[in-house]
Amino acid sequence: MRDYELMYIVRPELDEDAVRNAVRSVRAVIEAQGGEVVKTTLWGRRRLAYDVQRLRDGHYVLVALRLDGAKVGAVERALRIHDTVFRHLLVQHQGPMPEPDGEIEELALEPAPDQELPEPEPAPRQENVEAASAAQADDEVVDDEELAEAPSASDEDEGDE
């Protein structure tokens, strides 16, 4: 038995109950192959980097699992034909496995209403931005004498002909 991580994306049009049913269905596929689901984390609905099968977003799910290496192909075949999963990636897990939990963990994407958000840093004042730009421009000034002494690429080409 090896440790694996499975990331898969569920169709975006599904509601919360349908997503949970899809998660249970994937868990059943893994357990049918003799695997053990250690931890399941729902990341929620997120935008995809590019369109996949004309879909722009999906429900992301991360699963930590233990599975026999010979059964990986069977799990991937089952996920390829799964009705609600349209993308998946199964890789070996690096590092210690997370603590097992029987429940599905929801990743908190937004702070709780009673939790205070950190104060954003104030934007730099316009005067400070102009002063910094002027200081940077002063650093980039080059003497005309330095330019005259520096060899140019055309000087090297003349010697080759």
C-alpha positions in Angstrom: 0.0 0.0 0.0 1.3 3.4 -1.0 0.2 6.9 -0.1 -1.4 8.9 -2.9 -3.1 12.3 -3.4 -6.1 12.6 -5.7 -7.3 16.0 -6.9 -10.4 16.0 -9.0 -12.9 18.5 -10.3 -16.7 18.0 -10.2 -19.1 19.6 -12.6 -20.0 23.2 -11.6 -23.8 22.9 -12.1 -24.2 20.5 -9.2 -25.6 21.7 -5.9 -24.0 21.0 -2.5 -25.8 17.7 -2.0 -24.9 16.4 -5.5 -21.3 17.3 -4.9 -21.3 15.3 -1.6 -22.9 12.4 -3.5 -20.1 12.6 -6.1 -17.5 12.6 -3.3 -19.1 9.5 -1.8 -19.2 7.9 -5.2 -15.4 8.5 -5.7 -14.8 7.2 -2.2 -16.7 4.0 -3.2 -14.6 3.6 -6.3 -11.4 3.8 -4.2 -12.7 1.4 -1.6 -13.9 -1.0 -4.2 -10.3 -1.3 -5.4 -9.1 -2.1 -1.8 -8.0 1.5 -1.1 -8.5 3.5 2.1 -9.5 7.2 2.1 -7.5 9.0 4.8 -8.8 12.5 4.4 -11.2 14.3 2.0 -11.1 18.1 1.7 -13.6 20.1 -0.4 -12.0 23.3 -1.7 -15.2 24.6 -3.1 -16.1 26.1 -6.4 -13.3 27.8 -8.2 -12.5 29.2 -11.7 -10.5 27.0 -14.0 -7.3 28.3 -15.6 -8.8 27.5 -19.1 -12.1 26.1 -20.4 -12.4 22.3 -20.1 -15.2 20.7 -22.1 -16.8 24.1 -22.3 -16.8 24.5 -18.5 -15.3 27.6 -16.9 -15.3 26.5 -13.2 -15.8 23.4 -11.0 -15.9 22.1 -7.5 -12.3 21.0 -6.4 -11.8 18.1 -4.1 -8.5 16.8 -2.6 -8.3 13.2 -1.3 -5.4 11.7 0.7 -5.6 7.9 0.3 -3.7 4.6 0.6 -3.9 2.2 -2.3 -2.0 -0.7 -3.8 0.1 0.5 -6.8 -1.3 -2.2 -9.1 -4.8 -0.8 -8.5 -4.0 2.8 -9.6 -4.9 2.1 -13.2 -8.3 0.7 -12.3 -9.1 3.8 -10.2 -8.1 6.2 -12.9 -10.2 4.3 -15.5 -13.2 4.5 -13.2 -12.6 8.3 -12.8 -12.3 8.8 -16.5 -15.8 7.5 -17.1 -17.3 9.0 -13.9 -20.4 11.1 -14.7 -19.6 14.1 -12.5 -15.8 14.1 -12.4 -14.4 15.8 -15.5 -10.7 16.2 -14.5 -8.5 14.3 -12.1 -4.9 13.8 -11.1 -3.6 11.0 -9.0 0.0 11.3 -7.7 2.1 9.7 -5.0 2.0 11.7 -1.7 5.2 13.2 -0.5 5.8 13.7 3.2 3.7 12.6 6.2 0.1 11.7 5.6 -2.6 13.9 7.3 -4.4 12.6 10.3 -7.2 10.3 9.3 -10.7 11.6 9.7 -13.9 10.0 8.7 -15.7 13.2 7.8 -15.3 15.4 4.8 -13.4 18.6 5.6 -14.5 21.9 4.1 -11.8 24.3 3.4 -12.7 27.7 4.8 -12.5 30.1 1.8 -14.0 33.1 3.6 -13.5 34.2 7.2 -16.3 33.5 9.7 -18.5 36.5 10.3 -17.2 36.9 13.9 -13.5 36.8 12.7 -11.9 40.1 12.0 -10.0 40.7 8.8 -6.4 42.1 9.0 -6.2 45.8 8.1 -4.8 46.4 4.7 -1.6 48.4 4.5 -2.2 52.0 3.4 -1.2 52.9 -0.2 1.9 55.0 -0.5 1.2 58.7 -0.8 1.8 60.3 -4.2 4.7 62.5 -2.8 6.6 59.4 -1.7 6.1 57.7 -5.1 7.4 60.7 -6.9 10.4 60.9 -4.6 11.2 57.3 -5.1 11.0 57.6 -8.9 13.3 60.6 -8.8 15.9 58.7 -6.7 15.7 55.7 -9.0 16.3 58.0 -12.1 19.3 59.6 -10.4 20.8 56.1 -9.9 20.5 55.3 -13.6 22.3 58.4 -14.9 25.5 57.4 -16.7 28.4 59.8 -17.5 29.0 60.6 -21.2 32.7 59.8 -20.6 31.8 56.3 -19.5 29.8 55.7 -22.6 32.7 56.9 -24.9 35.2 54.5 -23.2 32.9 51.5 -23.4 33.5 49.1 -26.4 30.6 48.6 -28.7 29.5 45.5 -30.6 30.3 47.2 -33.9 33.9 47.7 -32.8 34.3 43.9 -32.4 32.8 43.2 -35.8 35.3 45.5 -37.6 38.2 43.3 -36.6 36.7 40.2 -38.0 36.4 41.4 -41.6 
